[in-house]
């Protein structure tokens, strides 16, 4: 399972990848937020890495549309 911990204001939100659909360009994640667990599907976007050599996929989360990069998830 791949997991990412997102430090959001005053608490931690944990994302676990459930499924990535390359055809539809979506990601489904389980979200643990202050003791509540939910599942949601987000559109995937791409931007260039700083070295410009490859694209970096991400989804946007929350009211500030924070970028959550797939490469930042780690295997548990």
Buried (B, 14 or more C-beta within 10 A) or exposed (E): EBBBEBEBEEEEBBBBBBEBEEEEBBBBBBBBBEEEEEEEEBEBEEEEEEEEEEEBBBBEBEEEEEEBEBEBBEEE
